[in-house]
Structures are given as C-alpha cells and as structure tokens.
Amino acid sequence: KLATLIMYAIFSSFMISKLSVEKDLVINSLKDLQHEGFKLYAHEGSYNSRAILKNIAGQSNSTPVFLNLEPGIDKIN
C-alpha cells in the first residue's frame, strides 16, 4: 500500500510539472516562465538566467515541453 502511495505521488508530481500544452505558446522571458508556474535557479554554478532562457527561448509548445527536466528550471510550489 505504501509503494502504491509513493508511485502515485511521483506520478502526480511528474504530471503537475509538465508545462501546459497550448497552441503557439512560446517561452521568451522570465515572466513567461513564471506565468506557467516555473522559476529559475543556479544550476551547478554554471547556469544563469540568461543562459537558461537562451536554451529554451522561442521553442514552440506544439509538443509538450518538460521544463522541470531542463537544468536550472524548477516548478513553483
């Protein structure tokens, strides 16, 4: 029963972290990320907000983008 509960929690967390799929949604700024419920953080001292945004900027969301898997991006609780 505990294993089922843990699996449900992990699955729920994964699904919540997925960027909502909207036609023609484009992430170009920190404000865009915050609007989608994400924040930036320093990743291993090598990423700053400019580098992170450059990595994802302009990517159309015609397919799901898992921002929580990008280095330096985290879901806002």
mmCIF file of the N, C-alpha and C atoms, coordinates in Angstrom:
data_MODEL
# 
_entry.id   MODEL 
# 
loop_
_atom_site.group_PDB 
_atom_site.id 
_atom_site.type_symbol 
_atom_site.label_atom_id 
_atom_site.label_alt_id 
_atom_site.label_comp_id 
_atom_site.label_asym_id 
_atom_site.label_entity_id 
_atom_site.label_seq_id 
_atom_site.pdbx_PDB_ins_code 
_atom_site.Cartn_x 
_atom_site.Cartn_y 
_atom_site.Cartn_z 
_atom_site.occupancy 
_atom_site.B_iso_or_equiv 
_atom_site.pdbx_formal_charge 
_atom_site.auth_seq_id 
_atom_site.auth_comp_id 
_atom_site.auth_asym_id 
_atom_site.auth_atom_id 
_atom_site.pdbx_PDB_model_num 
ATOM 1   N N  . LYS A 1 1  ? 0.828  -1.191 0.000   1.00 0.00 ? 1  LYS A N  1 
ATOM 2   C CA . LYS A 1 1  ? 0.000  0.000  0.000   1.00 0.00 ? 1  LYS A CA 1 
ATOM 3   C C  . LYS A 1 1  ? 0.875  1.260  0.000   1.00 0.00 ? 1  LYS A C  1 
ATOM 4   N N  . LEU A 1 2  ? 1.942  1.242  0.771   1.00 0.00 ? 2  LEU A N  1 
ATOM 5   C CA . LEU A 1 2  ? 2.855  2.383  0.812   1.00 0.00 ? 2  LEU A CA 1 
ATOM 6   C C  . LEU A 1 2  ? 3.519  2.590  -0.548  1.00 0.00 ? 2  LEU A C  1 
ATOM 7   N N  . ALA A 1 3  ? 3.905  1.487  -1.200  1.00 0.00 ? 3  ALA A N  1 
ATOM 8   C CA . ALA A 1 3  ? 4.533  1.590  -2.520  1.00 0.00 ? 3  ALA A CA 1 
ATOM 9   C C  . ALA A 1 3  ? 3.580  2.221  -3.532  1.00 0.00 ? 3  ALA A C  1 
ATOM 10  N N  . THR A 1 4  ? 2.301  1.863  -3.459  1.00 0.00 ? 4  THR A N  1 
ATOM 11  C CA . THR A 1 4  ? 1.299  2.447  -4.358  1.00 0.00 ? 4  THR A CA 1 
ATOM 12  C C  . THR A 1 4  ? 1.164  3.935  -4.110  1.00 0.00 ? 4  THR A C  1 
ATOM 13  N N  . LEU A 1 5  ? 1.150  4.322  -2.850  1.00 0.00 ? 5  LEU A N  1 
ATOM 14  C CA . LEU A 1 5  ? 1.042  5.735  -2.488  1.00 0.00 ? 5  LEU A CA 1 
ATOM 15  C C  . LEU A 1 5  ? 2.249  6.521  -2.994  1.00 0.00 ? 5  LEU A C  1 
ATOM 16  N N  . ILE A 1 6  ? 3.434  5.958  -2.848  1.00 0.00 ? 6  ILE A N  1 
ATOM 17  C CA . ILE A 1 6  ? 4.655  6.620  -3.316  1.00 0.00 ? 6  ILE A CA 1 
ATOM 18  C C  . ILE A 1 6  ? 4.630  6.752  -4.835  1.00 0.00 ? 6  ILE A C  1 
ATOM 19  N N  . MET A 1 7  ? 4.225  5.704  -5.538  1.00 0.00 ? 7  MET A N  1 
ATOM 20  C CA . MET A 1 7  ? 4.150  5.765  -7.003  1.00 0.00 ? 7  MET A CA 1 
ATOM 21  C C  . MET A 1 7  ? 3.145  6.823  -7.450  1.00 0.00 ? 7  MET A C  1 
ATOM 22  N N  . TYR A 1 8  ? 2.009  6.918  -6.763  1.00 0.00 ? 8  TYR A N  1 
ATOM 23  C CA . TYR A 1 8  ? 1.001  7.931  -7.096  1.00 0.00 ? 8  TYR A CA 1 
ATOM 24  C C  . TYR A 1 8  ? 1.569  9.328  -6.893  1.00 0.00 ? 8  TYR A C  1 
ATOM 25  N N  . ALA A 1 9  ? 2.297  9.537  -5.795  1.00 0.00 ? 9  ALA A N  1 
ATOM 26  C CA . ALA A 1 9  ? 2.881  10.854 -5.510  1.00 0.00 ? 9  ALA A CA 1 
ATOM 27  C C  . ALA A 1 9  ? 3.893  11.239 -6.586  1.00 0.00 ? 9  ALA A C  1 
ATOM 28  N N  . ILE A 1 10 ? 4.717  10.296 -7.003  1.00 0.00 ? 10 ILE A N  1 
ATOM 29  C CA . ILE A 1 10 ? 5.711  10.576 -8.045  1.00 0.00 ? 10 ILE A CA 1 
ATOM 30  C C  . ILE A 1 10 ? 5.016  10.884 -9.367  1.00 0.00 ? 10 ILE A C  1 
ATOM 31  N N  . PHE A 1 11 ? 4.015  10.092 -9.734  1.00 0.00 ? 11 PHE A N  1 
ATOM 32  C CA . PHE A 1 11 ? 3.286  10.313 -10.980 1.00 0.00 ? 11 PHE A CA 1 
ATOM 33  C C  . PHE A 1 11 ? 2.589  11.668 -10.960 1.00 0.00 ? 11 PHE A C  1 
ATOM 34  N N  . SER A 1 12 ? 1.935  12.005 -9.836  1.00 0.00 ? 12 SER A N  1 
ATOM 35  C CA . SER A 1 12 ? 1.241  13.292 -9.723  1.00 0.00 ? 12 SER A CA 1 
ATOM 36  C C  . SER A 1 12 ? 2.217  14.445 -9.861  1.00 0.00 ? 12 SER A C  1 
ATOM 37  N N  . SER A 1 13 ? 3.352  14.336 -9.213  1.00 0.00 ? 13 SER A N  1 
ATOM 38  C CA . SER A 1 13 ? 4.369  15.383 -9.285  1.00 0.00 ? 13 SER A CA 1 
ATOM 39  C C  . SER A 1 13 ? 4.855  15.551 -10.716 1.00 0.00 ? 13 SER A C  1 
ATOM 40  N N  . PHE A 1 14 ? 5.071  14.450 -11.416 1.00 0.00 ? 14 PHE A N  1 
ATOM 41  C CA . PHE A 1 14 ? 5.533  14.492 -12.802 1.00 0.00 ? 14 PHE A CA 1 
ATOM 42  C C  . PHE A 1 14 ? 4.503  15.168 -13.696 1.00 0.00 ? 14 PHE A C  1 
ATOM 43  N N  . MET A 1 15 ? 3.241  14.825 -13.546 1.00 0.00 ? 15 MET A N  1 
ATOM 44  C CA . MET A 1 15 ? 2.194  15.397 -14.388 1.00 0.00 ? 15 MET A CA 1 
ATOM 45  C C  . MET A 1 15 ? 1.996  16.882 -14.096 1.00 0.00 ? 15 MET A C  1 
ATOM 46  N N  . ILE A 1 16 ? 2.086  17.276 -12.843 1.00 0.00 ? 16 ILE A N  1 
ATOM 47  C CA . ILE A 1 16 ? 1.923  18.682 -12.478 1.00 0.00 ? 16 ILE A CA 1 
ATOM 48  C C  . ILE A 1 16 ? 3.068  19.505 -13.044 1.00 0.00 ? 16 ILE A C  1 
ATOM 49  N N  . SER A 1 17 ? 4.251  18.928 -13.121 1.00 0.00 ? 17 SER A N  1 
ATOM 50  C CA . SER A 1 17 ? 5.424  19.665 -13.575 1.00 0.00 ? 17 SER A CA 1 
ATOM 51  C C  . SER A 1 17 ? 5.440  19.909 -15.078 1.00 0.00 ? 17 SER A C  1 
ATOM 52  N N  . LYS A 1 18 ? 4.605  19.213 -15.813 1.00 0.00 ? 18 LYS A N  1 
ATOM 53  C CA . LYS A 1 18 ? 4.601  19.377 -17.272 1.00 0.00 ? 18 LYS A CA 1 
ATOM 54  C C  . LYS A 1 18 ? 4.045  20.750 -17.632 1.00 0.00 ? 18 LYS A C  1 
ATOM 55  N N  . LEU A 1 19 ? 4.725  21.425 -18.507 1.00 0.00 ? 19 LEU A N  1 
ATOM 56  C CA . LEU A 1 19 ? 4.243  22.714 -18.991 1.00 0.00 ? 19 LEU A CA 1 
ATOM 57  C C  . LEU A 1 19 ? 2.925  22.499 -19.710 1.00 0.00 ? 19 LEU A C  1 
ATOM 58  N N  . SER A 1 20 ? 1.941  23.325 -19.401 1.00 0.00 ? 20 SER A N  1 
ATOM 59  C CA . SER A 1 20 ? 0.641  23.165 -20.040 1.00 0.00 ? 20 SER A CA 1 
ATOM 60  C C  . SER A 1 20 ? 0.778  23.304 -21.552 1.00 0.00 ? 20 SER A C  1 
ATOM 61  N N  . VAL A 1 21 ? 0.055  22.477 -22.258 1.00 0.00 ? 21 VAL A N  1 
ATOM 62  C CA . VAL A 1 21 ? 0.146  22.478 -23.714 1.00 0.00 ? 21 VAL A CA 1 
ATOM 63  C C  . VAL A 1 21 ? -0.870 23.457 -24.277 1.00 0.00 ? 21 VAL A C  1 
ATOM 64  N N  . GLU A 1 22 ? -0.385 24.491 -24.889 1.00 0.00 ? 22 GLU A N  1 
ATOM 65  C CA . GLU A 1 22 ? -1.243 25.472 -25.535 1.00 0.00 ? 22 GLU A CA 1 
ATOM 66  C C  . GLU A 1 22 ? -0.672 25.728 -26.915 1.00 0.00 ? 22 GLU A C  1 
ATOM 67  N N  . LYS A 1 23 ? -1.531 25.791 -27.892 1.00 0.00 ? 23 LYS A N  1 
ATOM 68  C CA . LYS A 1 23 ? -1.075 26.030 -29.260 1.00 0.00 ? 23 LYS A CA 1 
ATOM 69  C C  . LYS A 1 23 ? -0.371 27.379 -29.328 1.00 0.00 ? 23 LYS A C  1 
ATOM 70  N N  . ASP A 1 24 ? 0.792  27.373 -29.941 1.00 0.00 ? 24 ASP A N  1 
ATOM 71  C CA . ASP A 1 24 ? 1.581  28.584 -30.176 1.00 0.00 ? 24 ASP A CA 1 
ATOM 72  C C  . ASP A 1 24 ? 2.123  29.232 -28.904 1.00 0.00 ? 24 ASP A C  1 
ATOM 73  N N  . LEU A 1 25 ? 2.145  28.514 -27.786 1.00 0.00 ? 25 LEU A N  1 
ATOM 74  C CA . LEU A 1 25 ? 2.762  29.067 -26.577 1.00 0.00 ? 25 LEU A CA 1 
ATOM 75  C C  . LEU A 1 25 ? 4.268  29.089 -26.780 1.00 0.00 ? 25 LEU A C  1 
ATOM 76  N N  . VAL A 1 26 ? 4.876  30.231 -26.526 1.00 0.00 ? 26 VAL A N  1 
ATOM 77  C CA . VAL A 1 26 ? 6.318  30.370 -26.690 1.00 0.00 ? 26 VAL A CA 1 
ATOM 78  C C  . VAL A 1 26 ? 6.892  30.982 -25.421 1.00 0.00 ? 26 VAL A C  1 
ATOM 79  N N  . ILE A 1 27 ? 7.964  30.408 -24.913 1.00 0.00 ? 27 ILE A N  1 
ATOM 80  C CA . ILE A 1 27 ? 8.648  30.930 -23.730 1.00 0.00 ? 27 ILE A CA 1 
ATOM 81  C C  . ILE A 1 27 ? 9.792  31.810 -24.203 1.00 0.00 ? 27 ILE A C  1 
ATOM 82  N N  . ASN A 1 28 ? 9.735  33.088 -23.896 1.00 0.00 ? 28 ASN A N  1 
ATOM 83  C CA . ASN A 1 28 ? 10.789 34.016 -24.296 1.00 0.00 ? 28 ASN A CA 1 
ATOM 84  C C  . ASN A 1 28 ? 11.365 34.807 -23.137 1.00 0.00 ? 28 ASN A C  1 
ATOM 85  N N  . SER A 1 29 ? 10.743 34.740 -21.979 1.00 0.00 ? 29 SER A N  1 
ATOM 86  C CA . SER A 1 29 ? 11.200 35.588 -20.882 1.00 0.00 ? 29 SER A CA 1 
ATOM 87  C C  . SER A 1 29 ? 10.956 34.913 -19.541 1.00 0.00 ? 29 SER A C  1 
ATOM 88  N N  . LEU A 1 30 ? 11.567 35.475 -18.519 1.00 0.00 ? 30 LEU A N  1 
ATOM 89  C CA . LEU A 1 30 ? 11.350 35.007 -17.157 1.00 0.00 ? 30 LEU A CA 1 
ATOM 90  C C  . LEU A 1 30 ? 9.878  35.131 -16.787 1.00 0.00 ? 30 LEU A C  1 
ATOM 91  N N  . LYS A 1 31 ? 9.237  36.192 -17.231 1.00 0.00 ? 31 LYS A N  1 
ATOM 92  C CA . LYS A 1 31 ? 7.812  36.391 -16.943 1.00 0.00 ? 31 LYS A CA 1 
ATOM 93  C C  . LYS A 1 31 ? 6.972  35.265 -17.550 1.00 0.00 ? 31 LYS A C  1 
ATOM 94  N N  . ASP A 1 32 ? 7.325  34.830 -18.763 1.00 0.00 ? 32 ASP A N  1 
ATOM 95  C CA . ASP A 1 32 ? 6.620  33.710 -19.391 1.00 0.00 ? 32 ASP A CA 1 
ATOM 96  C C  . ASP A 1 32 ? 6.746  32.446 -18.540 1.00 0.00 ? 32 ASP A C  1 
ATOM 97  N N  . LEU A 1 33 ? 7.953  32.187 -18.041 1.00 0.00 ? 33 LEU A N  1 
ATOM 98  C CA . LEU A 1 33 ? 8.169  31.013 -17.190 1.00 0.00 ? 33 LEU A CA 1 
ATOM 99  C C  . LEU A 1 33 ? 7.347  31.105 -15.919 1.00 0.00 ? 33 LEU A C  1 
ATOM 100 N N  . GLN A 1 34 ? 7.378  32.267 -15.270 1.00 0.00 ? 34 GLN A N  1 
ATOM 101 C CA . GLN A 1 34 ? 6.641  32.448 -14.026 1.00 0.00 ? 34 GLN A CA 1 
ATOM 102 C C  . GLN A 1 34 ? 5.144  32.284 -14.255 1.00 0.00 ? 34 GLN A C  1 
ATOM 103 N N  . HIS A 1 35 ? 4.668  32.778 -15.382 1.00 0.00 ? 35 HIS A N  1 
ATOM 104 C CA . HIS A 1 35 ? 3.248  32.657 -15.705 1.00 0.00 ? 35 HIS A CA 1 
ATOM 105 C C  . HIS A 1 35 ? 2.840  31.187 -15.814 1.00 0.00 ? 35 HIS A C  1 
ATOM 106 N N  . GLU A 1 36 ? 3.744  30.346 -16.283 1.00 0.00 ? 36 GLU A N  1 
ATOM 107 C CA . GLU A 1 36 ? 3.471  28.915 -16.407 1.00 0.00 ? 36 GLU A CA 1 
ATOM 108 C C  . GLU A 1 36 ? 3.754  28.157 -15.112 1.00 0.00 ? 36 GLU A C  1 
ATOM 109 N N  . GLY A 1 37 ? 4.216  28.864 -14.071 1.00 0.00 ? 37 GLY A N  1 
ATOM 110 C CA . GLY A 1 37 ? 4.427  28.235 -12.771 1.00 0.00 ? 37 GLY A CA 1 
ATOM 111 C C  . GLY A 1 37 ? 5.809  27.670 -12.543 1.00 0.00 ? 37 GLY A C  1 
ATOM 112 N N  . PHE A 1 38 ? 6.810  28.234 -13.211 1.00 0.00 ? 38 PHE A N  1 
ATOM 113 C CA . PHE A 1 38 ? 8.178  27.764 -13.050 1.00 0.00 ? 38 PHE A CA 1 
ATOM 114 C C  . PHE A 1 38 ? 9.084  28.898 -12.590 1.00 0.00 ? 38 PHE A C  1 
ATOM 115 N N  . LYS A 1 39 ? 10.223 28.542 -12.007 1.00 0.00 ? 39 LYS A N  1 
ATOM 116 C CA . LYS A 1 39 ? 11.221 29.525 -11.593 1.00 0.00 ? 39 LYS A CA 1 
ATOM 117 C C  . LYS A 1 39 ? 12.593 29.049 -12.048 1.00 0.00 ? 39 LYS A C  1 
ATOM 118 N N  . LEU A 1 40 ? 13.529 29.969 -12.074 1.00 0.00 ? 40 LEU A N  1 
ATOM 119 C CA . LEU A 1 40 ? 14.907 29.648 -12.435 1.00 0.00 ? 40 LEU A CA 1 
ATOM 120 C C  . LEU A 1 40 ? 15.743 29.541 -11.173 1.00 0.00 ? 40 LEU A C  1 
ATOM 121 N N  . TYR A 1 41 ? 16.785 28.739 -11.219 1.00 0.00 ? 41 TYR A N  1 
ATOM 122 C CA . TYR A 1 41 ? 17.725 28.660 -10.109 1.00 0.00 ? 41 TYR A CA 1 
ATOM 123 C C  . TYR A 1 41 ? 19.115 28.390 -10.676 1.00 0.00 ? 41 TYR A C  1 
ATOM 124 N N  . ALA A 1 42 ? 20.124 28.710 -9.900  1.00 0.00 ? 42 ALA A N  1 
ATOM 125 C CA . ALA A 1 42 ? 21.501 28.451 -10.336 1.00 0.00 ? 42 ALA A CA 1 
ATOM 126 C C  . ALA A 1 42 ? 21.718 26.947 -10.374 1.00 0.00 ? 42 ALA A C  1 
ATOM 127 N N  . HIS A 1 43 ? 22.237 26.451 -11.474 1.00 0.00 ? 43 HIS A N  1 
ATOM 128 C CA . HIS A 1 43 ? 22.439 25.011 -11.645 1.00 0.00 ? 43 HIS A CA 1 
ATOM 129 C C  . HIS A 1 43 ? 23.927 24.713 -11.689 1.00 0.00 ? 43 HIS A C  1 
ATOM 130 N N  . GLU A 1 44 ? 24.417 24.085 -10.650 1.00 0.00 ? 44 GLU A N  1 
ATOM 131 C CA . GLU A 1 44 ? 25.825 23.691 -10.548 1.00 0.00 ? 44 GLU A CA 1 
ATOM 132 C C  . GLU A 1 44 ? 26.767 24.852 -10.825 1.00 0.00 ? 44 GLU A C  1 
ATOM 133 N N  . GLY A 1 45 ? 26.325 26.055 -10.535 1.00 0.00 ? 45 GLY A N  1 
ATOM 134 C CA . GLY A 1 45 ? 27.168 27.231 -10.679 1.00 0.00 ? 45 GLY A CA 1 
ATOM 135 C C  . GLY A 1 45 ? 27.483 27.618 -12.110 1.00 0.00 ? 45 GLY A C  1 
ATOM 136 N N  . SER A 1 46 ? 26.930 26.896 -13.092 1.00 0.00 ? 46 SER A N  1 
ATOM 137 C CA . SER A 1 46 ? 27.302 27.184 -14.473 1.00 0.00 ? 46 SER A CA 1 
ATOM 138 C C  . SER A 1 46 ? 26.164 27.802 -15.287 1.00 0.00 ? 46 SER A C  1 
ATOM 139 N N  . TYR A 1 47 ? 24.985 27.773 -14.757 1.00 0.00 ? 47 TYR A N  1 
ATOM 140 C CA . TYR A 1 47 ? 23.847 28.333 -15.474 1.00 0.00 ? 47 TYR A CA 1 
ATOM 141 C C  . TYR A 1 47 ? 23.399 29.633 -14.823 1.00 0.00 ? 47 TYR A C  1 
ATOM 142 N N  . ASN A 1 48 ? 23.115 30.629 -15.631 1.00 0.00 ? 48 ASN A N  1 
ATOM 143 C CA . ASN A 1 48 ? 22.453 31.817 -15.119 1.00 0.00 ? 48 ASN A CA 1 
ATOM 144 C C  . ASN A 1 48 ? 21.153 31.968 -15.895 1.00 0.00 ? 48 ASN A C  1 
ATOM 145 N N  . SER A 1 49 ? 20.327 32.900 -15.488 1.00 0.00 ? 49 SER A N  1 
ATOM 146 C CA . SER A 1 49 ? 19.004 33.022 -16.098 1.00 0.00 ? 49 SER A CA 1 
ATOM 147 C C  . SER A 1 49 ? 19.082 33.281 -17.595 1.00 0.00 ? 49 SER A C  1 
ATOM 148 N N  . ARG A 1 50 ? 20.064 34.048 -18.032 1.00 0.00 ? 50 ARG A N  1 
ATOM 149 C CA . ARG A 1 50 ? 20.197 34.341 -19.465 1.00 0.00 ? 50 ARG A CA 1 
ATOM 150 C C  . ARG A 1 50 ? 20.495 33.063 -20.254 1.00 0.00 ? 50 ARG A C  1 
ATOM 151 N N  . ALA A 1 51 ? 21.410 32.245 -19.742 1.00 0.00 ? 51 ALA A N  1 
ATOM 152 C CA . ALA A 1 51 ? 21.761 31.001 -20.432 1.00 0.00 ? 51 ALA A CA 1 
ATOM 153 C C  . ALA A 1 51 ? 20.582 30.035 -20.469 1.00 0.00 ? 51 ALA A C  1 
ATOM 154 N N  . ILE A 1 52 ? 19.845 29.949 -19.371 1.00 0.00 ? 52 ILE A N  1 
ATOM 155 C CA . ILE A 1 52 ? 18.700 29.044 -19.314 1.00 0.00 ? 52 ILE A CA 1 
ATOM 156 C C  . ILE A 1 52 ? 17.628 29.481 -20.298 1.00 0.00 ? 52 ILE A C  1 
ATOM 157 N N  . LEU A 1 53 ? 17.306 30.766 -20.293 1.00 0.00 ? 53 LEU A N  1 
ATOM 158 C CA . LEU A 1 53 ? 16.278 31.266 -21.206 1.00 0.00 ? 53 LEU A CA 1 
ATOM 159 C C  . LEU A 1 53 ? 16.712 31.113 -22.659 1.00 0.00 ? 53 LEU A C  1 
ATOM 160 N N  . LYS A 1 54 ? 18.000 31.338 -22.918 1.00 0.00 ? 54 LYS A N  1 
ATOM 161 C CA . LYS A 1 54 ? 18.504 31.177 -24.287 1.00 0.00 ? 54 LYS A CA 1 
ATOM 162 C C  . LYS A 1 54 ? 18.325 29.738 -24.755 1.00 0.00 ? 54 LYS A C  1 
ATOM 163 N N  . ASN A 1 55 ? 18.474 28.795 -23.828 1.00 0.00 ? 55 ASN A N  1 
ATOM 164 C CA . ASN A 1 55 ? 18.360 27.382 -24.143 1.00 0.00 ? 55 ASN A CA 1 
ATOM 165 C C  . ASN A 1 55 ? 16.947 26.999 -24.578 1.00 0.00 ? 55 ASN A C  1 
ATOM 166 N N  . ILE A 1 56 ? 15.926 27.661 -24.023 1.00 0.00 ? 56 ILE A N  1 
ATOM 167 C CA . ILE A 1 56 ? 14.544 27.278 -24.323 1.00 0.00 ? 56 ILE A CA 1 
ATOM 168 C C  . ILE A 1 56 ? 13.773 28.343 -25.084 1.00 0.00 ? 56 ILE A C  1 
ATOM 169 N N  . ALA A 1 57 ? 14.325 29.548 -25.214 1.00 0.00 ? 57 ALA A N  1 
ATOM 170 C CA . ALA A 1 57 ? 13.584 30.657 -25.818 1.00 0.00 ? 57 ALA A CA 1 
ATOM 171 C C  . ALA A 1 57 ? 13.150 30.336 -27.234 1.00 0.00 ? 57 ALA A C  1 
ATOM 172 N N  . GLY A 1 58 ? 11.923 30.680 -27.519 1.00 0.00 ? 58 GLY A N  1 
ATOM 173 C CA . GLY A 1 58 ? 11.406 30.530 -28.861 1.00 0.00 ? 58 GLY A CA 1 
ATOM 174 C C  . GLY A 1 58 ? 10.952 29.132 -29.226 1.00 0.00 ? 58 GLY A C  1 
ATOM 175 N N  . GLN A 1 59 ? 11.062 28.191 -28.300 1.00 0.00 ? 59 GLN A N  1 
ATOM 176 C CA . GLN A 1 59 ? 10.600 26.839 -28.602 1.00 0.00 ? 59 GLN A CA 1 
ATOM 177 C C  . GLN A 1 59 ? 9.081  26.821 -28.552 1.00 0.00 ? 59 GLN A C  1 
ATOM 178 N N  . SER A 1 60 ? 8.462  26.506 -29.653 1.00 0.00 ? 60 SER A N  1 
ATOM 179 C CA . SER A 1 60 ? 7.005  26.416 -29.696 1.00 0.00 ? 60 SER A CA 1 
ATOM 180 C C  . SER A 1 60 ? 6.567  25.219 -28.881 1.00 0.00 ? 60 SER A C  1 
ATOM 181 N N  . ASN A 1 61 ? 5.424  25.350 -28.251 1.00 0.00 ? 61 ASN A N  1 
ATOM 182 C CA . ASN A 1 61 ? 4.925  24.251 -27.432 1.00 0.00 ? 61 ASN A CA 1 
ATOM 183 C C  . ASN A 1 61 ? 3.888  23.434 -28.192 1.00 0.00 ? 61 ASN A C  1 
ATOM 184 N N  . SER A 1 62 ? 4.181  23.117 -29.444 1.00 0.00 ? 62 SER A N  1 
ATOM 185 C CA . SER A 1 62 ? 3.275  22.260 -30.195 1.00 0.00 ? 62 SER A CA 1 
ATOM 186 C C  . SER A 1 62 ? 3.350  20.826 -29.677 1.00 0.00 ? 62 SER A C  1 
ATOM 187 N N  . THR A 1 63 ? 4.466  20.498 -29.032 1.00 0.00 ? 63 THR A N  1 
ATOM 188 C CA . THR A 1 63 ? 4.586  19.234 -28.315 1.00 0.00 ? 63 THR A CA 1 
ATOM 189 C C  . THR A 1 63 ? 4.932  19.574 -26.874 1.00 0.00 ? 63 THR A C  1 
ATOM 190 N N  . PRO A 1 64 ? 4.572  18.702 -25.916 1.00 0.00 ? 64 PRO A N  1 
ATOM 191 C CA . PRO A 1 64 ? 4.835  19.026 -24.508 1.00 0.00 ? 64 PRO A CA 1 
ATOM 192 C C  . PRO A 1 64 ? 6.317  19.265 -24.240 1.00 0.00 ? 64 PRO A C  1 
ATOM 193 N N  . VAL A 1 65 ? 6.609  20.270 -23.451 1.00 0.00 ? 65 VAL A N  1 
ATOM 194 C CA . VAL A 1 65 ? 7.969  20.580 -23.038 1.00 0.00 ? 65 VAL A CA 1 
ATOM 195 C C  . VAL A 1 65 ? 8.028  20.346 -21.534 1.00 0.00 ? 65 VAL A C  1 
ATOM 196 N N  . PHE A 1 66 ? 8.941  19.522 -21.092 1.00 0.00 ? 66 PHE A N  1 
ATOM 197 C CA . PHE A 1 66 ? 9.061  19.232 -19.677 1.00 0.00 ? 66 PHE A CA 1 
ATOM 198 C C  . PHE A 1 66 ? 10.121 20.142 -19.083 1.00 0.00 ? 66 PHE A C  1 
ATOM 199 N N  . LEU A 1 67 ? 9.681  21.334 -18.668 1.00 0.00 ? 67 LEU A N  1 
ATOM 200 C CA . LEU A 1 67 ? 10.632 22.330 -18.182 1.00 0.00 ? 67 LEU A CA 1 
ATOM 201 C C  . LEU A 1 67 ? 11.342 21.878 -16.920 1.00 0.00 ? 67 LEU A C  1 
ATOM 202 N N  . ASN A 1 68 ? 10.690 21.037 -16.111 1.00 0.00 ? 68 ASN A N  1 
ATOM 203 C CA . ASN A 1 68 ? 11.339 20.592 -14.886 1.00 0.00 ? 68 ASN A CA 1 
ATOM 204 C C  . ASN A 1 68 ? 12.540 19.703 -15.171 1.00 0.00 ? 68 ASN A C  1 
ATOM 205 N N  . LEU A 1 69 ? 12.690 19.225 -16.397 1.00 0.00 ? 69 LEU A N  1 
ATOM 206 C CA . LEU A 1 69 ? 13.857 18.423 -16.759 1.00 0.00 ? 69 LEU A CA 1 
ATOM 207 C C  . LEU A 1 69 ? 14.986 19.276 -17.311 1.00 0.00 ? 69 LEU A C  1 
ATOM 208 N N  . GLU A 1 70 ? 14.712 20.549 -17.570 1.00 0.00 ? 70 GLU A N  1 
ATOM 209 C CA . GLU A 1 70 ? 15.747 21.463 -18.052 1.00 0.00 ? 70 GLU A CA 1 
ATOM 210 C C  . GLU A 1 70 ? 16.614 21.898 -16.873 1.00 0.00 ? 70 GLU A C  1 
ATOM 211 N N  . PRO A 1 71 ? 17.948 21.921 -17.030 1.00 0.00 ? 71 PRO A N  1 
ATOM 212 C CA . PRO A 1 71 ? 18.794 22.387 -15.932 1.00 0.00 ? 71 PRO A CA 1 
ATOM 213 C C  . PRO A 1 71 ? 18.490 23.833 -15.601 1.00 0.00 ? 71 PRO A C  1 
ATOM 214 N N  . GLY A 1 72 ? 18.331 24.116 -14.329 1.00 0.00 ? 72 GLY A N  1 
ATOM 215 C CA . GLY A 1 72 ? 18.126 25.486 -13.884 1.00 0.00 ? 72 GLY A CA 1 
ATOM 216 C C  . GLY A 1 72 ? 16.684 25.928 -13.832 1.00 0.00 ? 72 GLY A C  1 
ATOM 217 N N  . ILE A 1 73 ? 15.736 25.026 -14.078 1.00 0.00 ? 73 ILE A N  1 
ATOM 218 C CA . ILE A 1 73 ? 14.318 25.378 -14.027 1.00 0.00 ? 73 ILE A CA 1 
ATOM 219 C C  . ILE A 1 73 ? 13.633 24.461 -13.027 1.00 0.00 ? 73 ILE A C  1 
ATOM 220 N N  . ASP A 1 74 ? 12.768 25.032 -12.203 1.00 0.00 ? 74 ASP A N  1 
ATOM 221 C CA . ASP A 1 74 ? 12.077 24.252 -11.187 1.00 0.00 ? 74 ASP A CA 1 
ATOM 222 C C  . ASP A 1 74 ? 10.629 24.692 -11.110 1.00 0.00 ? 74 ASP A C  1 
ATOM 223 N N  . LYS A 1 75 ? 9.759  23.786 -10.691 1.00 0.00 ? 75 LYS A N  1 
ATOM 224 C CA . LYS A 1 75 ? 8.340  24.084 -10.520 1.00 0.00 ? 75 LYS A CA 1 
ATOM 225 C C  . LYS A 1 75 ? 8.150  24.910 -9.259  1.00 0.00 ? 75 LYS A C  1 
ATOM 226 N N  . ILE A 1 76 ? 7.336  25.961 -9.351  1.00 0.00 ? 76 ILE A N  1 
ATOM 227 C CA . ILE A 1 76 ? 7.000  26.767 -8.180  1.00 0.00 ? 76 ILE A CA 1 
ATOM 228 C C  . ILE A 1 76 ? 5.937  26.018 -7.399  1.00 0.00 ? 76 ILE A C  1 
ATOM 229 N N  . ASN A 1 77 ? 6.169  25.854 -6.098  1.00 0.00 ? 77 ASN A N  1 
ATOM 230 C CA . ASN A 1 77 ? 5.190  25.138 -5.263  1.00 0.00 ? 77 ASN A CA 1 
ATOM 231 C C  . ASN A 1 77 ? 3.974  25.977 -5.003  1.00 0.00 ? 77 ASN A C  1 
# 
